[in-house]
Amino acid sequence: MGIVVCLAMLLGVVMLRPSPWNGAHKVSFDPRFRQIVWIMLGMLGVWNVLYGLFKIDGFWFFMSLVSGLAMVLAAGVIASDGGSNQNDSNEGQPRSLGENSIVFILGLSFLVYAVTLIQLNLGYAILR
Protein backbone atom coordinates (compact mmCIF):
# COMPACT_ATOMS: atom_id res chain seq x y z
CA MET A 1 0.00 0.00 0.00
CA GLY A 2 2.94 2.32 0.61
CA ILE A 3 3.89 2.19 -3.06
CA VAL A 4 0.36 3.18 -4.11
CA VAL A 5 0.31 6.10 -1.64
CA CYS A 6 3.79 7.17 -2.75
CA LEU A 7 2.79 7.16 -6.42
CA ALA A 8 -0.39 9.10 -5.63
CA MET A 9 1.70 11.76 -3.88
CA LEU A 10 4.00 11.96 -6.89
CA LEU A 11 1.05 12.44 -9.24
CA GLY A 12 -0.30 15.17 -6.96
CA VAL A 13 3.02 17.01 -6.95
CA VAL A 14 3.31 16.73 -10.74
CA MET A 15 -0.22 18.03 -11.25
CA LEU A 16 0.23 20.95 -8.88
CA ARG A 17 3.80 21.85 -9.90
CA PRO A 18 4.77 20.50 -13.33
CA SER A 19 7.94 22.62 -13.32
CA PRO A 20 9.71 22.82 -9.96
CA TRP A 21 11.70 25.88 -11.00
CA ASN A 22 8.84 27.94 -12.42
CA GLY A 23 5.77 28.14 -10.16
CA ALA A 24 3.77 30.06 -12.78
CA HIS A 25 4.28 27.37 -15.43
CA LYS A 26 1.00 25.56 -16.00
CA VAL A 27 0.23 22.43 -17.98
CA SER A 28 -3.13 21.40 -19.33
CA PHE A 29 -4.08 17.88 -18.26
CA ASP A 30 -6.95 15.80 -19.59
CA PRO A 31 -10.03 16.47 -17.41
CA ARG A 32 -10.68 12.76 -16.84
CA PHE A 33 -7.08 12.22 -15.72
CA ARG A 34 -7.36 15.21 -13.36
CA GLN A 35 -10.55 13.74 -11.92
CA ILE A 36 -8.96 10.33 -11.38
CA VAL A 37 -5.94 11.90 -9.67
CA TRP A 38 -7.89 14.13 -7.28
CA ILE A 39 -10.30 11.32 -6.34
CA MET A 40 -7.38 8.94 -5.75
CA LEU A 41 -5.46 11.56 -3.75
CA GLY A 42 -8.50 12.34 -1.61
CA MET A 43 -9.39 8.73 -0.89
CA LEU A 44 -5.83 7.67 -0.12
CA GLY A 45 -5.28 10.80 1.97
CA VAL A 46 -8.33 10.05 4.11
CA TRP A 47 -7.21 6.43 4.40
CA ASN A 48 -3.72 7.55 5.43
CA VAL A 49 -5.10 9.86 8.15
CA LEU A 50 -7.45 7.20 9.51
CA TYR A 51 -4.76 4.51 9.41
CA GLY A 52 -2.39 6.79 11.30
CA LEU A 53 -5.00 7.61 13.93
CA PHE A 54 -5.98 4.03 14.63
CA LYS A 55 -2.97 1.81 13.86
CA ILE A 56 0.45 3.42 14.16
CA ASP A 57 2.65 4.91 16.91
CA GLY A 58 5.73 7.10 16.78
CA PHE A 59 7.18 8.77 13.71
CA TRP A 60 4.88 7.07 11.22
CA PHE A 61 1.82 8.27 13.14
CA PHE A 62 2.97 11.84 12.54
CA MET A 63 4.02 11.13 8.95
CA SER A 64 0.72 9.49 8.03
CA LEU A 65 -1.25 12.40 9.48
CA VAL A 66 0.83 15.07 7.74
CA SER A 67 0.98 13.29 4.40
CA GLY A 68 -2.70 12.34 4.52
CA LEU A 69 -3.77 15.92 5.24
CA ALA A 70 -1.48 17.21 2.48
CA MET A 71 -3.01 14.69 0.07
CA VAL A 72 -6.56 15.74 0.95
CA LEU A 73 -5.70 19.43 0.60
CA ALA A 74 -3.93 18.77 -2.72
CA ALA A 75 -6.99 16.89 -3.94
CA GLY A 76 -9.09 19.92 -3.06
CA VAL A 77 -6.80 22.26 -4.97
CA ILE A 78 -6.75 20.00 -8.03
CA ALA A 79 -10.53 19.59 -7.90
CA SER A 80 -11.14 23.33 -7.54
CA ASP A 81 -8.90 24.61 -10.34
CA GLY A 82 -7.51 21.46 -11.85
CA GLY A 83 -3.94 22.46 -11.05
CA SER A 84 -3.66 23.63 -14.64
CA ASN A 85 -4.44 26.63 -16.78
CA GLN A 86 -8.19 26.07 -16.88
CA ASN A 87 -8.77 29.58 -15.51
CA ASP A 88 -7.36 31.94 -18.12
CA SER A 89 -7.81 34.90 -15.76
CA ASN A 90 -5.10 33.41 -13.49
CA GLU A 91 -2.70 32.64 -16.32
CA GLY A 92 0.83 33.76 -15.51
CA GLN A 93 -0.01 34.38 -11.85
CA PRO A 94 2.18 32.63 -9.30
CA ARG A 95 0.52 30.20 -6.94
CA SER A 96 -0.53 31.33 -3.47
CA LEU A 97 1.55 30.64 -0.38
CA GLY A 98 -0.99 28.02 0.74
CA GLU A 99 -0.73 26.07 -2.51
CA ASN A 100 3.05 26.30 -2.44
CA SER A 101 3.02 24.97 1.13
CA ILE A 102 0.82 22.04 0.12
CA VAL A 103 3.17 21.21 -2.77
CA PHE A 104 6.20 21.47 -0.48
CA ILE A 105 4.71 19.21 2.23
CA LEU A 106 3.44 16.74 -0.37
CA GLY A 107 6.87 16.66 -2.03
CA LEU A 108 8.66 16.08 1.28
CA SER A 109 6.18 13.36 2.20
CA PHE A 110 6.77 11.70 -1.16
CA LEU A 111 10.53 11.76 -0.56
CA VAL A 112 10.22 10.25 2.93
CA TYR A 113 7.94 7.48 1.65
CA ALA A 114 10.12 6.81 -1.42
CA VAL A 115 13.37 6.66 0.56
CA THR A 116 11.76 4.37 3.13
CA LEU A 117 10.42 2.03 0.45
CA ILE A 118 13.85 1.86 -1.17
CA GLN A 119 15.47 1.16 2.21
CA LEU A 120 12.95 -1.60 2.92
CA ASN A 121 13.67 -3.24 -0.43
CA LEU A 122 17.42 -3.04 0.14
CA GLY A 123 17.19 -4.44 3.65
CA TYR A 124 18.31 -1.30 5.51
CA ALA A 125 16.88 -0.08 8.80
CA ILE A 126 14.00 2.37 8.51
CA LEU A 127 12.68 5.17 10.68
CA ARG A 128 10.59 4.02 13.63
Salt bridges, closest charged atoms under 4 A:
ASP81 OD2 - ARG95 NH1 3.99
GLU99 OE1 - ARG95 NH1 2.57
